Amino acid sequence: MYEKEGVPLPMICILLEGGSQSIEMALNSLRMGQPLVVIKGSGRAADIICTACEITSFKEDFVDGEFVLKGVINEDGKRDIHDMLEACFNKFTESSQIENLLKNVVEIASFKKQITVYKIDGAEPLDFCYSIVLDEEYRRECRPNETTETSNHLGSRKSSQRTDIRKERLQI
């Protein structure tokens, strides 16, 4: 979480189109617990990530004494994503870099619960606004170790800045 003058500020990553570096930036954002909004239909990296999310399934695995959900893409899906990566980036990228991008896209898809996908041709403006409004419950789910200072800070902000009030005004 970004801090300005000692006040924690929630951040998100929005991916519209994008090149190979956008895949790395999206992955780094997700690893830091930031939600990702991807605009499907905008092309290249955004469409590849949307496809990966669509074909990702989750299976329960027993790790370090507890059950966890892991995102899984089957081999056919990986080949499809690999072909998409080659079609988009092969002109400028070596095959070893394509393999690394594939690995990153597969990892991004494992964060599926932190990713919101919007179709560029059918998104309502309010839908997009809602996707970038983060509420406390979502923040706690993504960042269980975060201190309660964020909650206290939200309560002290002007009503026009509070996410719960903005949602009501947007009538969502």
N, C-alpha and C positions, 0 to 999 in steps of 0.2 A: 504494500500500500504506500502510496506517495504521501509525504507529509509536507505541508507548507506552514511555516511559522508554528511548528509543533502540533498542528491539527491534522489528523489522518484524513486523507481524501480518497474515496473509492475511485478506482480506475477500471476502464474496460478497453478492449481492443476491438476495433471494427475493421473487417477485411472486405474490401471492395476491389475485385479483380486481383491484382498483385502478381509479383514475380517470385522467383525461387527464394529470395531473401525474405519475402513476406511469410513464407511457410516457417522459416526459422523464428521470425519475430512473433508469429502467432503461437508457436510452441513455447517460447520463452514466457510469453504473457500467461499462458495456461499453467505453466509450471509455477509461476508466482501467485497463482490463485485468482487471476483476473479472468472474468468471463469474456467470451469471444462472440461477437455478432458477425455472421458471415452472410454476405449478400449473394444468394444463388442467382445465376444468370448473368453475373457481371463479368465472368470469364476467368480463365487461367487458374491461379492458385485458389481462388474462392470456390470455383466450381469443383476442383479436385477435392478440396476438403469437404465440401457438401456431399459429394459422391461417397467419400470414405465414411462419413458419418451415417449415411443412409444404409450402407452395407455392413456396418459394425454391429455385431451382436455381443451380448454380455454373458459370460459364464462365471459361475461361482468357483472360487479356488481357495484352498486352505493354505495360508501363508503365515508363518511365525505364530501359529497357535490360534489364528482367527480366520473367519471366512471373509473374503473380499471379492468384489466384482471386477472382472478384467474384461476389457474390450478386446474382441477377437475379429479379425478379418480373415476369411478363408483364402486359400491359395488362388482360386479363380479371381476373387476380388482384388487381391494384391497384383495379379497380372494386369487386370483392367486399369488399376490406378497407375501402375508402371507405364502402361501404354499411353495414358493421358499425360503423365509427366514427360515422357519422351516427345509426344506431339507438341507440347507447349514449350519445352525448354531444351530439346535436343540440339538445336542450332548453336546454343551458347554454352552447353554443359556437357562434361565428359560422362561416360557411363557410370563411373564410380560415384560421381556426384548425384546422378539420377538415383542410384541405390540408396545413398544417404538421404535424399529427399523422400524416397519411399518410406524409409524407416521413420523419418520425422512425421510424415502424414499419418502413418499407422499409429504413432504415439499420440498425435493430435486427436485422432478419432477415439482413442481410449478415454479422452476427457469429454466425451459426448454430452455428459450432463451439465457441463459448463458452457456449452455452445448453443447459441440460438441462430437458426437459419431462417432467412427471409428471402422469398422469391422477388426478384426485382420487378417483374411484370405484374404481380398481384398484391404487393404489400400495401396495406392501408397506412397512411401517415401516422395514425395513432398507434398502430401495432409497432412500428419502428420506435416511436417515442417510448412506449412502454418497455421495450426490450432494453433500453439503456437506463431505466429507472430501477435502481437496486434497493431492495428492502432489507431490513435487518435479518429476517429469517434466512434469506438467500446468502447474505454475507456470513452469517454464523455457520451455515452449512458448508460453505467453501473455505472458511477460515476459522476452524474450531478453536484455535489457540489465541485468537485475537482478544485483546483486552476489552473491557466494557467501556473504555473511554469513548469509543466510537458511538456506542448507544447513547451515552450521556451527551455527547456532542450533537447528535441528531436532534435530541429533545430541545436543545437550546437554540437551534437555528430558527431564522424567520420562517413563518409558515409557507411562504412562497418557495423556500428551498427544501422543505421537508418532503421526502419521497412519498410518504403515506398520504399527505394532503394533495400532492401533485397527481397521484393516481386517481383520487376522487374527482379532481377538477377535469381530468381527461376523460372521466366516466368510463373507466376500463374495469 
